[in-house]
Amino acid sequence: MSEGWKVTAQVREHSLVIDQPSGGNEGANPLETFVFSLAGCISTIAKMVAREQKIELIGIEIDISADINTDGLIGKQSDDPVGFKSIDIKPTSMRH
């Protein structure tokens, strides 16, 4: 872990910078990173199921929006718990 909130994660030969807006804002915060990961998991599973069902996909789009209370993460007082209030997922697939 470096100075402030910045974290550089290494997985195999890939790296990912995670940060906080109140830090250097050099990357997505951990909650946003989770949303990225969720979209990746959903699209991967959708492609696997399509292959098993012999459905030829020409593309898949995952639109995810999240209502996140980050007040506690940036030092603000809040009556609501820090974290996700809701996550809305809208997958769209294109197939032949």
Secondary structure as GFF3:
##gff-version 3
##sequence-region A 1 96
A	DSSP	beta_strand	7	11	.	.	.	ID=ss1
A	DSSP	beta_strand	14	18	.	.	.	ID=ss2
A	DSSP	alpha_helix	30	52	.	.	.	ID=ss3
A	DSSP	beta_strand	57	69	.	.	.	ID=ss4
A	DSSP	three_ten_helix	71	74	.	.	.	ID=ss5
A	DSSP	beta_strand	83	95	.	.	.	ID=ss6
###
